[in-house]
Amino acid sequence: MSELASPPVTSIDIQIFELGTQAMKLLFKQLEDSTSSPEQVIVPHQLIRRQSCSRWQK
């Protein structure tokens, strides 16, 4: 949707599918062993620069 705006809006791709997949893996792991300690998983992200952050021209 961000690229359809006028001007196209800069956004961050947070890899929503991978984020959900990792969350479910951690949830199942916690359900299998409730004594396991919490884990931190870093899901890669990407800044997608579009015209909304380009240099303003007179």
NUDO-399932 format. One record per atom (N, C-alpha, C, O): residue number from 1; chain; z, x, y; residue in one letter; atom name. Coordinates in steps of 0.02 Angstrom, whole numbers, plus 50000, padded with zeros to 5 digits. Layout:
residues N
+-----+---+-------+-------+-------+---+----+
!   k ! c !     Z !     X !     Y ! r !  a !
+-----+---+-------+-------+-------+---+----+
! NUM ! A !     Z !     X !     Y ! a ! CA !
...
+-----+---+-------+-------+-------+---+----+
end
This chain:
residues 58
+-----+---+-------+-------+-------+---+----+
!   k ! c !     Z !     X !     Y ! r !  a !
+-----+---+-------+-------+-------+---+----+
!   1 ! A ! 50000 ! 50041 ! 49940 ! m !  N !
!   1 ! A ! 50000 ! 50000 ! 50000 ! m ! CA !
!   1 ! A ! 50000 ! 50043 ! 50063 ! m !  C !
!   1 ! A ! 49970 ! 50025 ! 50114 ! m !  O !
!   2 ! A ! 50034 ! 50100 ! 50060 ! s !  N !
!   2 ! A ! 50040 ! 50143 ! 50120 ! s ! CA !
!   2 ! A ! 49972 ! 50168 ! 50144 ! s !  C !
!   2 ! A ! 49961 ! 50174 ! 50204 ! s !  O !
!   3 ! A ! 49927 ! 50181 ! 50098 ! e !  N !
!   3 ! A ! 49862 ! 50207 ! 50118 ! e ! CA !
!   3 ! A ! 49817 ! 50152 ! 50146 ! e !  C !
!   3 ! A ! 49766 ! 50168 ! 50177 ! e !  O !
!   4 ! A ! 49835 ! 50089 ! 50136 ! l !  N !
!   4 ! A ! 49795 ! 50033 ! 50162 ! l ! CA !
!   4 ! A ! 49813 ! 50013 ! 50233 ! l !  C !
!   4 ! A ! 49776 ! 49977 ! 50266 ! l !  O !
!   5 ! A ! 49870 ! 50038 ! 50257 ! a !  N !
!   5 ! A ! 49892 ! 50022 ! 50325 ! a ! CA !
!   5 ! A ! 49847 ! 50056 ! 50375 ! a !  C !
!   5 ! A ! 49809 ! 50101 ! 50358 ! a !  O !
!   6 ! A ! 49851 ! 50035 ! 50437 ! s !  N !
!   6 ! A ! 49811 ! 50066 ! 50489 ! s ! CA !
!   6 ! A ! 49857 ! 50091 ! 50544 ! s !  C !
!   6 ! A ! 49884 ! 50050 ! 50581 ! s !  O !
!   7 ! A ! 49867 ! 50154 ! 50554 ! p !  N !
!   7 ! A ! 49839 ! 50210 ! 50515 ! p ! CA !
!   7 ! A ! 49874 ! 50216 ! 50447 ! p !  C !
!   7 ! A ! 49930 ! 50191 ! 50439 ! p !  O !
!   8 ! A ! 49842 ! 50249 ! 50398 ! p !  N !
!   8 ! A ! 49875 ! 50259 ! 50333 ! p ! CA !
!   8 ! A ! 49943 ! 50294 ! 50342 ! p !  C !
!   8 ! A ! 49948 ! 50344 ! 50378 ! p !  O !
!   9 ! A ! 49994 ! 50267 ! 50310 ! v !  N !
!   9 ! A ! 50064 ! 50289 ! 50321 ! v ! CA !
!   9 ! A ! 50083 ! 50345 ! 50272 ! v !  C !
!   9 ! A ! 50068 ! 50341 ! 50212 ! v !  O !
!  10 ! A ! 50115 ! 50396 ! 50298 ! t !  N !
!  10 ! A ! 50142 ! 50449 ! 50257 ! t ! CA !
!  10 ! A ! 50197 ! 50421 ! 50212 ! t !  C !
!  10 ! A ! 50236 ! 50379 ! 50234 ! t !  O !
!  11 ! A ! 50199 ! 50443 ! 50150 ! s !  N !
!  11 ! A ! 50249 ! 50417 ! 50103 ! s ! CA !
!  11 ! A ! 50271 ! 50471 ! 50054 ! s !  C !
!  11 ! A ! 50244 ! 50526 ! 50055 ! s !  O !
!  12 ! A ! 50320 ! 50454 ! 50013 ! i !  N !
!  12 ! A ! 50344 ! 50501 ! 49962 ! i ! CA !
!  12 ! A ! 50333 ! 50468 ! 49894 ! i !  C !
!  12 ! A ! 50355 ! 50412 ! 49882 ! i !  O !
!  13 ! A ! 50299 ! 50504 ! 49850 ! d !  N !
!  13 ! A ! 50289 ! 50481 ! 49782 ! d ! CA !
!  13 ! A ! 50349 ! 50505 ! 49742 ! d !  C !
!  13 ! A ! 50356 ! 50565 ! 49730 ! d !  O !
!  14 ! A ! 50392 ! 50459 ! 49721 ! i !  N !
!  14 ! A ! 50453 ! 50476 ! 49685 ! i ! CA !
!  14 ! A ! 50445 ! 50473 ! 49610 ! i !  C !
!  14 ! A ! 50494 ! 50476 ! 49573 ! i !  O !
!  15 ! A ! 50382 ! 50467 ! 49586 ! q !  N !
!  15 ! A ! 50369 ! 50465 ! 49514 ! q ! CA !
!  15 ! A ! 50412 ! 50411 ! 49481 ! q !  C !
!  15 ! A ! 50452 ! 50425 ! 49436 ! q !  O !
!  16 ! A ! 50403 ! 50349 ! 49503 ! i !  N !
!  16 ! A ! 50446 ! 50293 ! 49482 ! i ! CA !
!  16 ! A ! 50447 ! 50282 ! 49407 ! i !  C !
!  16 ! A ! 50499 ! 50265 ! 49379 ! i !  O !
!  17 ! A ! 50390 ! 50292 ! 49373 ! f !  N !
!  17 ! A ! 50389 ! 50283 ! 49300 ! f ! CA !
!  17 ! A ! 50432 ! 50336 ! 49266 ! f !  C !
!  17 ! A ! 50472 ! 50320 ! 49222 ! f !  O !
!  18 ! A ! 50424 ! 50399 ! 49286 ! e !  N !
!  18 ! A ! 50464 ! 50453 ! 49258 ! e ! CA !
!  18 ! A ! 50538 ! 50444 ! 49274 ! e !  C !
!  18 ! A ! 50581 ! 50460 ! 49232 ! e !  O !
!  19 ! A ! 50553 ! 50420 ! 49333 ! l !  N !
!  19 ! A ! 50622 ! 50407 ! 49353 ! l ! CA !
!  19 ! A ! 50654 ! 50355 ! 49306 ! l !  C !
!  19 ! A ! 50711 ! 50364 ! 49283 ! l !  O !
!  20 ! A ! 50618 ! 50302 ! 49291 ! g !  N !
!  20 ! A ! 50643 ! 50250 ! 49245 ! g ! CA !
!  20 ! A ! 50650 ! 50276 ! 49175 ! g !  C !
!  20 ! A ! 50699 ! 50260 ! 49140 ! g !  O !
!  21 ! A ! 50602 ! 50316 ! 49152 ! t !  N !
!  21 ! A ! 50605 ! 50344 ! 49085 ! t ! CA !
!  21 ! A ! 50666 ! 50388 ! 49077 ! t !  C !
!  21 ! A ! 50702 ! 50383 ! 49027 ! t !  O !
!  22 ! A ! 50678 ! 50432 ! 49125 ! q !  N !
!  22 ! A ! 50736 ! 50476 ! 49121 ! q ! CA !
!  22 ! A ! 50802 ! 50437 ! 49124 ! q !  C !
!  22 ! A ! 50850 ! 50454 ! 49090 ! q !  O !
!  23 ! A ! 50803 ! 50386 ! 49165 ! a !  N !
!  23 ! A ! 50864 ! 50344 ! 49171 ! a ! CA !
!  23 ! A ! 50880 ! 50310 ! 49104 ! a !  C !
!  23 ! A ! 50937 ! 50307 ! 49083 ! a !  O !
!  24 ! A ! 50828 ! 50285 ! 49071 ! m !  N !
!  24 ! A ! 50839 ! 50252 ! 49006 ! m ! CA !
!  24 ! A ! 50861 ! 50302 ! 48953 ! m !  C !
!  24 ! A ! 50904 ! 50286 ! 48911 ! m !  O !
!  25 ! A ! 50832 ! 50362 ! 48953 ! k !  N !
!  25 ! A ! 50853 ! 50413 ! 48905 ! k ! CA !
!  25 ! A ! 50927 ! 50429 ! 48914 ! k !  C !
!  25 ! A ! 50964 ! 50434 ! 48865 ! k !  O !
!  26 ! A ! 50948 ! 50437 ! 48977 ! l !  N !
!  26 ! A ! 51018 ! 50453 ! 48990 ! l ! CA !
!  26 ! A ! 51064 ! 50394 ! 48972 ! l !  C !
!  26 ! A ! 51119 ! 50405 ! 48947 ! l !  O !
!  27 ! A ! 51041 ! 50333 ! 48984 ! l !  N !
!  27 ! A ! 51081 ! 50275 ! 48966 ! l ! CA !
!  27 ! A ! 51090 ! 50270 ! 48891 ! l !  C !
!  27 ! A ! 51146 ! 50258 ! 48867 ! l !  O !
!  28 ! A ! 51036 ! 50278 ! 48853 ! f !  N !
!  28 ! A ! 51041 ! 50275 ! 48780 ! f ! CA !
!  28 ! A ! 51086 ! 50331 ! 48753 ! f !  C !
!  28 ! A ! 51125 ! 50320 ! 48707 ! f !  O !
!  29 ! A ! 51081 ! 50391 ! 48783 ! k !  N !
!  29 ! A ! 51124 ! 50445 ! 48762 ! k ! CA !
!  29 ! A ! 51198 ! 50429 ! 48775 ! k !  C !
!  29 ! A ! 51240 ! 50443 ! 48733 ! k !  O !
!  30 ! A ! 51211 ! 50398 ! 48831 ! q !  N !
!  30 ! A ! 51281 ! 50379 ! 48848 ! q ! CA !
!  30 ! A ! 51306 ! 50324 ! 48802 ! q !  C !
!  30 ! A ! 51365 ! 50324 ! 48783 ! q !  O !
!  31 ! A ! 51262 ! 50277 ! 48784 ! l !  N !
!  31 ! A ! 51282 ! 50223 ! 48738 ! l ! CA !
!  31 ! A ! 51295 ! 50250 ! 48668 ! l !  C !
!  31 ! A ! 51340 ! 50225 ! 48633 ! l !  O !
!  32 ! A ! 51257 ! 50300 ! 48646 ! e !  N !
!  32 ! A ! 51267 ! 50330 ! 48580 ! e ! CA !
!  32 ! A ! 51332 ! 50370 ! 48577 ! e !  C !
!  32 ! A ! 51365 ! 50370 ! 48525 ! e !  O !
!  33 ! A ! 51349 ! 50404 ! 48631 ! d !  N !
!  33 ! A ! 51408 ! 50447 ! 48632 ! d ! CA !
!  33 ! A ! 51443 ! 50439 ! 48700 ! d !  C !
!  33 ! A ! 51426 ! 50473 ! 48748 ! d !  O !
!  34 ! A ! 51491 ! 50394 ! 48702 ! s !  N !
!  34 ! A ! 51524 ! 50378 ! 48766 ! s ! CA !
!  34 ! A ! 51568 ! 50435 ! 48791 ! s !  C !
!  34 ! A ! 51591 ! 50433 ! 48848 ! s !  O !
!  35 ! A ! 51580 ! 50485 ! 48749 ! t !  N !
!  35 ! A ! 51621 ! 50541 ! 48770 ! t ! CA !
!  35 ! A ! 51580 ! 50597 ! 48802 ! t !  C !
!  35 ! A ! 51608 ! 50646 ! 48828 ! t !  O !
!  36 ! A ! 51514 ! 50591 ! 48801 ! s !  N !
!  36 ! A ! 51472 ! 50643 ! 48830 ! s ! CA !
!  36 ! A ! 51480 ! 50643 ! 48906 ! s !  C !
!  36 ! A ! 51491 ! 50591 ! 48937 ! s !  O !
!  37 ! A ! 51475 ! 50702 ! 48935 ! s !  N !
!  37 ! A ! 51483 ! 50707 ! 49007 ! s ! CA !
!  37 ! A ! 51418 ! 50689 ! 49043 ! s !  C !
!  37 ! A ! 51364 ! 50696 ! 49015 ! s !  O !
!  38 ! A ! 51424 ! 50665 ! 49104 ! p !  N !
!  38 ! A ! 51364 ! 50645 ! 49143 ! p ! CA !
!  38 ! A ! 51316 ! 50704 ! 49152 ! p !  C !
!  38 ! A ! 51337 ! 50761 ! 49158 ! p !  O !
!  39 ! A ! 51252 ! 50689 ! 49154 ! e !  N !
!  39 ! A ! 51200 ! 50739 ! 49164 ! e ! CA !
!  39 ! A ! 51163 ! 50726 ! 49228 ! e !  C !
!  39 ! A ! 51160 ! 50669 ! 49252 ! e !  O !
!  40 ! A ! 51135 ! 50778 ! 49255 ! q !  N !
!  40 ! A ! 51093 ! 50770 ! 49315 ! q ! CA !
!  40 ! A ! 51022 ! 50790 ! 49295 ! q !  C !
!  40 ! A ! 51010 ! 50844 ! 49267 ! q !  O !
!  41 ! A ! 50974 ! 50746 ! 49310 ! v !  N !
!  41 ! A ! 50904 ! 50759 ! 49296 ! v ! CA !
!  41 ! A ! 50867 ! 50756 ! 49363 ! v !  C !
!  41 ! A ! 50874 ! 50707 ! 49400 ! v !  O !
!  42 ! A ! 50828 ! 50806 ! 49376 ! i !  N !
!  42 ! A ! 50788 ! 50806 ! 49438 ! i ! CA !
!  42 ! A ! 50716 ! 50787 ! 49421 ! i !  C !
!  42 ! A ! 50683 ! 50822 ! 49382 ! i !  O !
!  43 ! A ! 50694 ! 50732 ! 49449 ! v !  N !
!  43 ! A ! 50626 ! 50709 ! 49439 ! v ! CA !
!  43 ! A ! 50585 ! 50734 ! 49499 ! v !  C !
!  43 ! A ! 50603 ! 50722 ! 49556 ! v !  O !
!  44 ! A ! 50529 ! 50768 ! 49486 ! p !  N !
!  44 ! A ! 50489 ! 50795 ! 49541 ! p ! CA !
!  44 ! A ! 50464 ! 50739 ! 49588 ! p !  C !
!  44 ! A ! 50454 ! 50682 ! 49567 ! p !  O !
!  45 ! A ! 50455 ! 50758 ! 49650 ! h !  N !
!  45 ! A ! 50429 ! 50711 ! 49700 ! h ! CA !
!  45 ! A ! 50376 ! 50746 ! 49741 ! h !  C !
!  45 ! A ! 50368 ! 50807 ! 49737 ! h !  O !
!  46 ! A ! 50340 ! 50708 ! 49780 ! q !  N !
!  46 ! A ! 50286 ! 50737 ! 49820 ! q ! CA !
!  46 ! A ! 50279 ! 50699 ! 49885 ! q !  C !
!  46 ! A ! 50276 ! 50637 ! 49886 ! q !  O !
!  47 ! A ! 50275 ! 50736 ! 49940 ! l !  N !
!  47 ! A ! 50261 ! 50707 ! 50005 ! l ! CA !
!  47 ! A ! 50186 ! 50698 ! 50012 ! l !  C !
!  47 ! A ! 50148 ! 50746 ! 50003 ! l !  O !
!  48 ! A ! 50165 ! 50638 ! 50027 ! i !  N !
!  48 ! A ! 50094 ! 50623 ! 50035 ! i ! CA !
!  48 ! A ! 50082 ! 50612 ! 50110 ! i !  C !
!  48 ! A ! 50098 ! 50559 ! 50137 ! i !  O !
!  49 ! A ! 50053 ! 50662 ! 50142 ! r !  N !
!  49 ! A ! 50041 ! 50658 ! 50214 ! r ! CA !
!  49 ! A ! 49977 ! 50620 ! 50227 ! r !  C !
!  49 ! A ! 49924 ! 50633 ! 50198 ! r !  O !
!  50 ! A ! 49982 ! 50572 ! 50272 ! r !  N !
!  50 ! A ! 49924 ! 50533 ! 50292 ! r ! CA !
!  50 ! A ! 49921 ! 50534 ! 50368 ! r !  C !
!  50 ! A ! 49955 ! 50573 ! 50400 ! r !  O !
!  51 ! A ! 49881 ! 50493 ! 50397 ! q !  N !
!  51 ! A ! 49869 ! 50495 ! 50469 ! q ! CA !
!  51 ! A ! 49929 ! 50477 ! 50511 ! q !  C !
!  51 ! A ! 49931 ! 50495 ! 50570 ! q !  O !
!  52 ! A ! 49979 ! 50445 ! 50484 ! s !  N !
!  52 ! A ! 50037 ! 50426 ! 50524 ! s ! CA !
!  52 ! A ! 50078 ! 50486 ! 50547 ! s !  C !
!  52 ! A ! 50119 ! 50480 ! 50593 ! s !  O !
!  53 ! A ! 50068 ! 50544 ! 50517 ! c !  N !
!  53 ! A ! 50105 ! 50604 ! 50539 ! c ! CA !
!  53 ! A ! 50057 ! 50658 ! 50565 ! c !  C !
!  53 ! A ! 50076 ! 50716 ! 50570 ! c !  O !
!  54 ! A ! 49997 ! 50639 ! 50580 ! s !  N !
!  54 ! A ! 49951 ! 50689 ! 50607 ! s ! CA !
!  54 ! A ! 49964 ! 50698 ! 50682 ! s !  C !
!  54 ! A ! 49998 ! 50657 ! 50713 ! s !  O !
!  55 ! A ! 49937 ! 50750 ! 50709 ! r !  N !
!  55 ! A ! 49947 ! 50765 ! 50780 ! r ! CA !
!  55 ! A ! 49915 ! 50711 ! 50823 ! r !  C !
!  55 ! A ! 49859 ! 50689 ! 50811 ! r !  O !
!  56 ! A ! 49952 ! 50690 ! 50874 ! w !  N !
!  56 ! A ! 49927 ! 50639 ! 50919 ! w ! CA !
!  56 ! A ! 49873 ! 50669 ! 50964 ! w !  C !
!  56 ! A ! 49882 ! 50724 ! 50992 ! w !  O !
!  57 ! A ! 49818 ! 50634 ! 50971 ! q !  N !
!  57 ! A ! 49764 ! 50659 ! 51013 ! q ! CA !
!  57 ! A ! 49752 ! 50611 ! 51071 ! q !  C !
!  57 ! A ! 49752 ! 50550 ! 51063 ! q !  O !
!  58 ! A ! 49743 ! 50640 ! 51130 ! k !  N !
!  58 ! A ! 49733 ! 50599 ! 51191 ! k ! CA !
!  58 ! A ! 49663 ! 50572 ! 51193 ! k !  C !
!  58 ! A ! 49646 ! 50537 ! 51240 ! k !  O !
+-----+---+-------+-------+-------+---+----+
end
